Each structure stands twice: as C-alpha cells, then as structure tokens.
Amino acid sequence: MGLLPKKTYADMMEELESLSWRIPESELGQIVDDLLALRYMLPSDERWGDVFESGRLEGKRLLGLQYSRGFTRYSRKDLKMGGIFNVAYGCNKCEKIIIGAPRLESVSEPGLLSGHESLVYFCNHCGSLIHEEIGKQY
C-alpha cells in the first residue's frame, strides 16, 4: 500500500496539460479581441518570442448536436531555455482570447459500455465546454 493517492489517467493528462502553460501573473485572465491585441499584451523580449497561433481544436458533435465548441491555442517560444509554451486560448463560443489556460477538469466515469477517463476544457470567460480529450476507455 503506497503513501501517495492513486492517480487516474485523466489526472495525469491534466498535469501534463498544465505544465505546457507559462503566463505572466500580471496578465492572467485578461481578455482581448484578436492576435494583435494579444501580442501587445504579451510583447516579445530577450526571453520570449512573438505570440503565434499554435493549434486549433475543433468542436465536437454527438448525435447531430454540438456539445463542445473548440478553441485555438496561442503560444510563444522560450528563447533562453527552449521549448514552446501556451499563453492564451481563443474560445469559439464567446469569440474572445483569454490569457491563461482554460479551466480543466479530469473526469473518470466508470461504466461497462461507456466508461472512460477524459480531460474536459471549459472557457473561463463564458463557461462553455470547449473541448474534451478522451484518454482511456474501459
């Protein structure tokens, strides 16, 4: 019997996602309308490169109904240490760019036919479910 609590696959997915974000504390939660405004809020310097669109996750449908809206990731390169880190996301529902990570929830739903573990992303501005990453099905 270990001393540490058992982690689910979804918990590990949440930790890995959280490690990919680097946001200045002073800008956390700020909302902008476009990439130009985001670059103004997070200018490049000797440590950080320019902010760029690094990926787009499309919304998902289930039985013809939209259940997740999707979002766009915005990132920048760490010029001193290397690596690319996320700094903001664009919500497809409220059409705003929010500095910081979306709210993440690890979900573990056991079930004989539909059991799964997943990481669910919510917009911090409008509260919409914007993405679900299913990591393990039973």
N, C-alpha and C positions, 0 to 999 in steps of 0.2 A: 504494500500500500504506500503510494507516494505522498509526499507532503504538499505538492502543488496540485491545484484543482485540474481536472481533466479538461483539455481544450477540444472544442469541436473543430471540424474542418472549416466551418463558417467563421469561427473566432480567429483562426489563423489567416483566413482570407482578409478579414477586417484589419488585422495587424499589418499585413503586407501592404494593403492599400494605404493605410495611414502613414506608413514610412515613406511613401512616394510624394508627400506634400511638404513644401517649405514655404511658409507665408510669414512676412513681417507682421509682428504682433500689432503694430500701429495701423495696419491696413485691413486686418481681419474683419470680415463681414461687410466691407464696403461694397456698394452696388454701382455698376457702371452700365452704359448702354452699348458700347462697342469696343473692339480691339484697340482702337486708337486711344480711347479714354483709359483703358486698362494699362496700356504702355505708358501713359502719362502718370498714372498712379504708381506703377512699378517700373521706373526707368532703369535702363541698363547702366552698369558701372563697372569698376575693375573686378568685381566679384561675380556679378550676374549678367548674362547676355539678355538680348531682347526677348520679350514675351511673344510666343507664337502659338497658333492653333496646332495641337499635337494629336488630336484624335476626336472622332465623333462616334458616339454610341446612339444608334437609332432606337426609337421607341419600339415596344413590342405589343402585339395583338394576341388576344385569346378569344376564340370563337367570334371573330369579327369585331371585337370591342378593344379599343385602345386601353391598355392597363398600365403602361409606363411610357413616359414622354420622350425619354432620351436626353442626352446632354453632350456638350462639347467641352473637351479638356483644353486648358491653356497652360503652357509650361514655359520654362526657361532653363538655360544651361548654367550650371555652376562652373565658372571659368577657372577657379582656383583648385577645386577638389575633383572636378569632372562629374559627370552624371547630369541627368535631366530630371527636374522636379516639377510637379504640378503646382500651380499657384492660384488657379481660379477655374470655375466651370460656368458654362452658359446653359441656362435652363430653357428647354424648348417650349415649356408651358408659359412662363411669365416673360420670356424673351429678354431676360436680364443676365448680365455677367456678374457673378458673385465671387469676391476674393475669399479664398479659403476652400476647404473641402466640403462636399455635400455631407449631410448627416447620414451616418452609416449605421445599419443595424444588421447584426448577424442573426439569421433565423435558422432554427433547427426544428423541422416539422416531421416527426416520425409517422410513418404510415405504411401499410402493407403494399398499396398500389401507387400512392403518390408521395411517399416520404422523400424529403430532400433537405439539404442544407444549402443556404444561399446567403449572399450579401446583398442587402437592399439599400439603394441610394435614394435620399429624399432631398428636395430643394430646401435650403434654409430660408429662402425668401417667401415662396408661395406654399410650401409644404407638400408639393406634388411628389408622387413616386416617379422618379425619373429613370431608374434602371434597376434590374435585378440580375445578378450574376449567380447562376446556379452552379454550385461547385461539386456537389456529390448527391447522387440519387440512390435510394435504397432499393 
